[in-house]
């Protein structure tokens, strides 16, 4: 799909989308929980739908209810035999979270995906799972995976430098299957706030994990409770909202609601970045108001929140000077090689971006011009260029604009509600 955005002044109120990070974790916990789980504010992104599909593959049922609710009913652990294949779509979190869950089975399971997920490294599982009694075969460290358990929880040391999502999967599998306390030791853990989110969701479902300064985690045996219902509210998504907040800072007066200002989500750090850029921002528990003003260059460390790179680049493009973002090494295994993608697409709009070791340097303040850009099938590249286009000097055309469906399918609609002038050309 091609989408054209005309420079626009935006104004109004918008509610943040549901967090796919929280939604997918809740789906995994609901699968392992015996009974019903009622999800409030359930997400509808492609990644959310992938998690729900996986849950059904394991034998659980999902029922959409009025008012953005979803009921998941499961027989809990031990899981019934899956249908033999788990399709994770393009969801990196799902593949990393549900693979250890699938390894709890004593039958063979094939795990696959599509799009960019097929090129993401899965060497972690080939290193770790055999140490836990699980046989595994891969396609030279890539999908598809063929695994056979059952996983046997045991003290283990894992590398957390590539992604915290692998650790999330192990925590879920250990918590449900451990019959005695067991420890996971972690080296060089990145994106610690995402582990905070995992532990927060697990606590709601009754699990007890002891975090020793992110260097080790003690998993205590779960209490095998009688069948029960869990109510879980999916909080608003700071990752998606970051684009809205940046849009307000450069192109109009907007109010964003539905966000928890006390959230442990990593991308809440967008507030810190906006304040560093001297944005005109007002924050309360109920809403966040952002208005445009002259923006100053900033230096921000995004190592623990790499998904903020795209909205931060859009912000930096309108700052008067050179901004620096740390953490480029976290970008190579996203939906695209995100550092290169940002450099290429913003370069087409006249923004000079330099990649220097682990730093990204953005030369802002000289204005953005009309261009034909490409999403690289990366939802965050599509949203970043769309936000930047709101104040460019001419019409911006985005190819592959449908990539937003992975995380924020209502993004363009929300921009239009705020007054953005957008037209689409369906193939």
C-alpha positions in Angstrom: 0.0 0.0 0.0 1.2 3.5 -0.9 0.2 6.4 1.4 0.6 10.1 0.8 0.8 12.6 3.6 0.3 16.3 3.0 2.0 18.7 5.5 -0.6 19.3 8.2 -1.3 21.0 11.5 -2.7 18.5 13.9 -4.9 19.2 16.9 -7.1 17.2 19.2 -7.3 14.2 21.6 -6.3 10.6 20.9 -6.2 7.4 23.0 -3.1 5.3 22.9 -3.3 1.8 21.4 -3.1 -1.3 23.6 0.4 -2.4 24.4 1.3 -5.5 22.4 4.1 -6.2 24.8 1.7 -6.6 27.7 -1.0 -8.2 25.5 1.3 -11.0 24.2 2.7 -11.7 27.7 -0.9 -12.0 29.0 -1.8 -14.4 26.2 1.1 -16.7 27.2 0.2 -16.6 30.8 -3.5 -17.2 30.0 -2.5 -20.3 28.1 -0.6 -21.7 31.0 -3.3 -20.7 33.5 -6.0 -23.3 34.3 -9.3 -21.5 33.8 -10.5 -18.3 32.1 -8.6 -15.1 31.6 -10.6 -12.0 30.7 -8.4 -9.5 28.9 -9.7 -5.9 29.0 -8.5 -3.4 26.3 -7.3 -6.3 24.2 -5.1 -5.4 21.3 -5.8 -6.1 17.6 -2.4 -5.7 16.0 -0.9 -8.4 13.8 1.4 -9.4 16.7 -1.5 -9.6 19.1 -3.4 -11.8 16.6 -0.3 -14.0 16.2 -0.2 -14.6 19.9 -3.9 -15.5 20.0 -3.4 -17.9 17.1 -0.6 -19.6 19.0 -2.7 -19.9 22.1 -5.4 -21.7 20.0 -2.7 -24.0 18.5 -2.1 -25.2 22.0 -5.7 -26.1 22.5 -7.0 -23.0 24.3 -10.1 -21.1 23.1 -10.3 -17.4 22.5 -13.6 -15.4 22.3 -13.8 -11.8 21.3 -16.3 -9.9 23.5 -17.9 -6.4 23.2 -16.0 -3.5 24.6 -12.5 -4.5 23.4 -12.4 -7.6 25.6 -11.1 -11.1 24.9 -11.7 -14.3 26.9 -9.1 -17.0 26.8 -10.0 -20.4 28.3 -7.3 -23.0 28.8 -6.9 -26.3 30.6 -3.5 -25.0 31.8 -0.3 -27.0 32.4 0.5 -29.7 31.4 -0.5 -28.4 28.0 -2.4 -30.6 25.6 -0.5 -31.7 22.5 -0.4 -28.8 20.0 -1.4 -29.2 16.4 2.2 -29.8 15.5 3.1 -26.4 14.1 3.3 -23.0 15.8 3.2 -20.1 13.4 4.4 -16.8 15.0 3.8 -14.6 12.0 6.3 -11.8 12.2 6.3 -11.5 15.9 9.8 -11.6 17.5 8.4 -11.7 21.0 6.1 -14.6 20.2 8.8 -16.7 18.7 11.1 -16.1 21.7 8.4 -16.5 24.3 6.4 -19.4 23.0 9.3 -21.6 21.9 10.3 -22.4 25.6 6.6 -22.9 26.3 6.3 -25.4 23.4 9.4 -27.1 24.8 7.3 -28.1 27.8 5.6 -30.7 25.6 6.9 -34.2 25.2 5.9 -34.3 21.5 7.6 -32.8 18.5 6.6 -29.2 17.6 7.7 -27.2 14.5 7.9 -23.5 15.0 7.8 -21.1 12.1 7.1 -17.6 11.1 7.0 -15.2 8.1 8.6 -12.1 6.7 11.5 -10.6 8.5 11.2 -13.2 11.3 12.7 -15.8 8.9 16.0 -14.0 8.9 16.3 -13.3 12.7 18.9 -15.4 14.6 17.6 -18.2 16.8 21.0 -19.5 17.9 20.1 -18.8 21.5 17.7 -21.7 21.5 20.2 -24.1 20.0 22.7 -23.1 22.8 20.3 -23.2 25.7 17.5 -25.7 25.1 19.7 -28.8 24.8 21.1 -28.0 28.3 17.5 -28.3 29.5 16.8 -31.7 27.9 15.2 -30.4 24.7 16.2 -31.6 21.3 16.2 -28.9 18.6 16.9 -28.5 14.9 17.0 -25.3 13.0 17.7 -23.9 9.5 21.3 -22.8 10.1 20.3 -20.8 13.2 17.1 -19.5 11.5 13.5 -20.7 11.3 11.9 -23.1 11.1 12.7 -24.8 14.4 11.8 -28.4 15.3 11.9 -29.0 19.0 11.0 -31.9 21.3 10.8 -31.7 25.1 9.9 -31.9 27.8 12.0 -29.0 29.1 13.6 -29.8 32.5 14.2 -26.7 34.6 17.8 -26.5 35.8 20.2 -23.8 36.9 21.6 -22.2 33.8 23.5 -19.2 32.6 22.3 -17.3 29.5 23.4 -14.4 27.4 21.0 -11.5 27.6 22.8 -9.2 25.2 20.8 -9.9 22.1 17.3 -9.6 23.5 15.5 -9.8 26.8 12.7 -11.7 25.1 14.6 -15.0 25.2 14.8 -14.6 29.0 11.0 -13.9 29.2 10.3 -17.2 27.5 12.5 -19.1 29.9 11.0 -17.4 32.9 7.5 -18.5 31.8 8.5 -22.1 31.1 10.4 -22.5 34.3 7.7 -20.9 36.4 5.1 -23.3 35.3 7.2 -26.5 35.3 9.7 -26.1 38.2 9.0 -28.5 41.1 11.8 -27.0 43.2 13.4 -23.5 43.3 15.7 -23.0 40.3 17.9 -20.1 39.2 18.6 -18.5 35.8 21.9 -16.5 35.7 22.0 -13.8 33.1 25.0 -12.0 31.5 24.8 -8.5 30.0 21.1 -8.2 30.1 19.6 -5.6 27.7 16.2 -3.9 27.8 15.7 -4.5 31.6 12.4 -2.7 31.7 10.9 -5.4 29.5 11.8 -8.0 32.1 10.1 -5.8 34.7 7.0 -6.0 32.5 7.3 -9.8 32.3 7.6 -10.1 36.1 4.7 -7.7 36.6 2.4 -9.7 34.3 3.5 -13.0 35.9 2.8 -11.6 39.4 -0.8 -10.9 38.4 -1.1 -14.6 37.5 0.3 -15.6 40.9 3.9 -16.4 40.1 6.8 -15.6 42.3 10.2 -14.7 40.8 13.0 -13.2 42.8 15.1 -10.7 40.8 18.7 -10.4 42.0 19.7 -7.1 40.3 19.1 -8.6 36.9 22.1 -10.9 37.3 20.1 -13.9 38.3 16.4 -14.8 38.8 15.1 -17.4 41.3 12.0 -19.1 40.1 9.9 -20.6 42.8 7.4 -23.5 42.2 4.0 -22.3 41.2 1.0 -23.1 43.5 -1.2 -25.4 41.5 -4.4 -23.7 42.3 -7.9 -24.7 41.4 -9.5 -23.5 38.2 -10.1 -19.7 38.5 -10.7 -16.6 36.4 -8.1 -13.9 36.1 -8.9 -10.3 35.0 -6.1 -8.5 33.2 -6.2 -5.0 31.8 -3.8 -4.4 28.9 -2.3 -1.0 29.5 -1.7 1.6 26.8 1.3 1.3 24.5 4.1 3.7 25.1 5.9 2.4 22.0 3.1 3.5 19.7 2.2 6.6 21.7 5.8 7.8 21.3 5.0 8.6 17.7 1.9 10.6 18.7 3.8 12.5 21.3 6.6 13.4 18.8 3.9 14.4 16.2 2.5 16.8 18.8 5.9 18.3 19.5 6.6 19.1 15.9 3.2 19.6 14.2 0.4 20.5 16.6 -1.4 20.7 19.9 -2.5 17.2 20.9 -3.6 15.3 24.0 -2.8 11.6 24.4 -4.8 9.6 26.9 -4.8 6.0 28.0 -1.2 5.8 29.2 0.0 4.8 32.6 2.6 7.3 33.7 3.8 4.8 36.3 4.3 2.0 33.7 7.4 -0.1 33.7 7.3 -0.1 29.9 10.8 0.8 28.5 9.4 3.2 25.9 8.0 5.5 28.6 11.5 7.0 28.3 10.1 9.0 25.4 9.0 11.6 28.0 12.6 12.0 29.1 13.8 12.5 25.5 11.0 15.1 24.9 12.0 17.0 27.9 15.7 16.9 26.9 14.6 18.4 23.6 12.8 21.2 25.5 9.5 20.2 24.1 6.4 21.9 25.4 4.8 19.0 27.3 2.4 18.7 30.3 2.1 15.4 32.1 -0.6 14.3 34.4 -1.9 10.8 35.4 -5.0 11.3 33.1 -3.3 12.7 30.0 -0.2 14.1 28.3 -0.5 17.4 26.3 2.2 18.3 23.8 2.5 21.5 21.8 5.0 22.5 19.1 7.9 24.9 19.9 11.5 25.4 19.0 13.3 22.1 19.8 16.8 21.7 21.0 19.2 18.9 20.2 19.5 16.1 22.7 21.8 13.2 23.7 19.8 10.1 24.6 20.8 6.5 25.5 18.3 4.1 23.9 20.2 0.9 24.7 17.3 -0.4 26.9 14.6 1.1 24.7 15.8 0.6 21.1 12.2 0.8 19.7 12.4 4.5 20.4 15.0 5.1 17.7 12.5 5.8 14.9 10.4 8.4 16.8 13.5 9.9 18.2 15.0 10.3 14.7 11.8 12.1 13.6 12.1 14.4 16.7 15.8 15.0 16.2 15.2 16.0 12.5 13.3 19.1 13.8 15.8 20.0 16.5 18.1 22.9 15.9 21.4 21.1 15.8 23.0 17.7 16.1 21.3 15.1 18.3 23.0 11.9 19.4 21.3 8.6 20.2 23.2 5.7 21.8 22.4 2.0 21.3 22.7 1.4 17.5 24.0 -2.1 18.1 20.4 -3.0 19.2 18.9 -2.2 15.8 20.3 -4.8 13.4 17.9 -7.6 14.2 14.6 -5.7 14.1 12.0 -5.9 11.3 14.7 -4.3 9.2 18.3 -3.3 9.9 16.8 -0.3 11.5 19.8 1.9 11.7 20.5 1.6 8.0 16.8 2.0 7.2 16.4 5.2 9.1 19.6 6.6 7.5 18.3 5.8 4.0 14.7 7.0 4.3 15.4 10.2 6.3 18.2 10.9 3.9 15.7 11.0 1.1 13.9 13.7 3.1 17.1 15.7 3.5 18.2 14.6 6.9 21.8 13.6 7.4 22.3 10.7 9.7 25.7 9.3 10.6 26.3 5.9 12.2 29.5 5.9 14.3 30.2 2.8 16.4 27.2 2.5 18.8 26.1 6.1 18.1 23.6 7.6 15.7 24.1 11.3 15.0 21.2 13.2 13.4 21.8 16.6 11.8 18.5 18.5 12.5 17.1 21.9 11.9 17.5 22.3 8.2 14.0 21.3 7.3 12.6 18.2 5.6 11.4 18.1 1.9 9.0 15.9 0.0 10.2 12.5 -0.9 9.1 9.0 -1.9 10.2 6.7 1.0 9.9 3.0 1.8 9.0 1.3 5.1 11.3 -1.7 4.5 8.2 -3.6 5.8 9.1 -2.2 9.2 6.1 -0.7 11.1 8.3 1.7 13.0 10.0 3.1 9.9 6.5 3.7 8.4 5.3 5.6 11.4 8.5 7.6 11.8 8.4 8.8 8.2 4.7 9.6 8.5 5.3 11.7 11.6 8.2 13.5 10.0 6.1 14.2 6.9 3.6 16.3 8.9 6.0 19.3 8.7 7.9 18.6 5.5 7.8 21.1 2.6 5.7 18.9 0.3 3.8 15.6 0.0 5.5 12.5 1.2 4.7 9.1 -0.3 5.3 6.0 1.8 5.5 2.6 0.1 4.8 -0.4 2.2 2.7 1.8 4.5 0.6 -1.2 5.7 3.5 -2.3 7.8 1.9 -0.5 10.7 -0.6 -3.3 11.1 2.1 -5.2 13.0 1.8 -3.0 16.1 -0.6 -0.1 15.5 -3.2 -0.7 12.8 -5.2 2.5 13.7 -2.1 4.8 13.5 -3.1 6.6 10.2 -6.7 6.8 11.3 -5.6 8.4 14.5 -3.5 10.9 12.6 -6.5 11.7 10.4 -8.7 12.2 13.4 -6.1 14.8 14.6 -6.3 16.6 11.3 -3.6 15.0 9.2 -4.3 15.0 5.4 -3.7 11.4 4.2 -4.6 9.5 1.1 -4.0 5.9 0.3 -3.5 3.9 -3.0 -4.3 0.3 -2.5 -2.5 -2.0 -4.9 
